[in-house]
Amino acid sequence: MTQVRYPDGNVLLRNLNRDFPMISHGKGIYLYDTNGNRYLDAVSGALVVSVGHGNQYVVDRIASQLSRVAYINGTQFTSMSAEVLAGRLSNLAAPLELNRCAFLSSGSEAVEAAIKFARQLAVERGEVERTKLIARNPSYHGNTLYALSASGRPHYKKAFGPLLKEVSTVSAPYQYRFPSDYHKEGADHYARELEVVINREGGKNIFAFILEPIMGSAMGAAVPPAGYYEKIQAVCRKYGILMVADEVLVGCGRTGTFFASEPLGLKPDMLVLGKGINGGYAPLSVLMVKDSHLQEMKKGTGNFMHAQTFLQAPCMTAAGLAVLEFMEHQHTIEHAAKMGELFHAKLQEQIAPLPNVGCINGKGLLAGIEFVDDKKIKAPYPRAKRIVEGLVAKGFEKGLTLWPNVGHVDGTNGDLILVGPPLIISAVELDELIGRLKECILETFQGSA
Ligand SMILES: Cc1ncc(COP(=O)(O)O)c(C=O)c1O
């Protein structure tokens, strides 16, 4: 079998109208299918494969853990791999003062756990009326029902509306479509909007604000304006609203530092990791919180009321620890920061001038590229043209994986892609990525006029 297309096989395929090549193996930044095709994995799978495919160090470390013990009940036992991983993450997060970690299996689960932690803290404090969450629009925080409720993704929510919870939203910052000087006026503009929403909902009714420090897929790696977090944080503190940083996509070196929050001046109350911390070697996500908040729970109900079957399971934490060890030995974060600068310089030089490239955002080894029908007036393509789907298909044809996103302009229109190769990518491999991306863009837009 070299590829599968519905109705072949018995896997419930995510897309019923396309081919799924059969991958046989991966090495470094490349994936290989059973037809002999090679793919440059320019989006690290789903921004996951931080330390590359086929990383033997990580494989051996996990195997060694699995042969000792793979699973323990996290409500009854702990293990050295969980303890050491939590210790190392807490050291890295010392400037953020986050020093307790819970290990779960997916980003969505960790987002749900963070939201529950924030709500429980409000209850412990006797602030039971704090029942509302603020999120940004557009945004993406996961596909379980509350994480989806918190996501500004109208087209993902359409069918599930009656099952979801109403969440108040503020605009996600986006320089390209900001009407005036983004870095001069953006922070004040977005902080004012937040305060208006808080006053409308009632400051005492809101328990948390969830956001990605740098945007992920929903808003093309958009970086906030200068001073944004200083102002946003001041507003949240004024009303006693906790801040949850969702670093599932942008954390673990993706944007050039281990935590994306730190260089932006964001000091969240809870922080969530996923993707890059597991490198694709096991499902693993992390909820990081402050000991001072746990102390409040200890004095109150005595427990954080949340667990799932795989809580702190060694088969997952061994993967996180191995990824972290590899990153430390190989100085992967420093390398990613250096490659990230080169990546953005090359994007500006070779991709930004192309027709239909509206803007390029991002930081480190993460970039979002918005495509427009008319560069002068920043007009998006009509959704019916399915521009970005065509570009991603072209990438597949040419052996380049890309991540599409639609709808960020007005909920329907807007075409962008994310590019984010494994953090171990070399300068030569970056040249290959940029060259292939340029070819794909030129061929796609030649055919779209
Ligand atoms: C910012 C962000 N949060 C949460 C999630 C959900 O993670 P998972 O798909 O592992 O549940 C994602 C997934 O793409 C994400 O990008």
The ligand as an SDF file (V2000), in Angstrom:
LIG
                    3D

 16 16  0  0  0  0  0  0  0  0999 V2000
   -1.9690   27.1840   20.4930 C   0  0  0  0  0  0  0  0  0  0  0  0
   -2.5200   25.8140   20.5750 C   0  0  0  0  0  0  0  0  0  0  0  0
   -3.1350   25.4200   21.6990 N   0  0  0  0  0  0  0  0  0  0  0  0
   -3.6500   24.1910   21.8310 C   0  0  0  0  0  0  0  0  0  0  0  0
   -3.5830   23.2890   20.7950 C   0  0  0  0  0  0  0  0  0  0  0  0
   -4.2040   21.9260   20.9580 C   0  0  0  0  0  0  0  0  0  0  0  0
   -3.2140   20.9530   21.0390 O   0  0  0  0  0  0  0  0  0  0  0  0
   -3.5630   19.4350   20.7190 P   0  0  0  0  0  0  0  0  0  0  0  0
   -3.8740   19.3580   19.2610 O   0  0  0  0  0  0  0  0  0  0  0  0
   -2.3120   18.6790   21.1000 O   0  0  0  0  0  0  0  0  0  0  0  0
   -4.7280   19.0540   21.5580 O   0  0  0  0  0  0  0  0  0  0  0  0
   -2.9530   23.6400   19.5950 C   0  0  0  0  0  0  0  0  0  0  0  0
   -2.8810   22.7000   18.4610 C   0  0  0  0  0  0  0  0  0  0  0  0
   -2.5950   23.0300   17.3450 O   0  0  0  0  0  0  0  0  0  0  0  0
   -2.4040   24.9400   19.4760 C   0  0  0  0  0  0  0  0  0  0  0  0
   -1.8160   25.3440   18.3440 O   0  0  0  0  0  0  0  0  0  0  0  0
  1  2  1  0
  2  3  1  0
  2 15  2  0
  3  4  2  0
  4  5  1  0
  5  6  1  0
  5 12  2  0
  6  7  1  0
  7  8  1  0
  8  9  2  0
  8 10  1  0
  8 11  1  0
 12 13  1  0
 12 15  1  0
 13 14  2  0
 15 16  1  0
M  END
$$$$
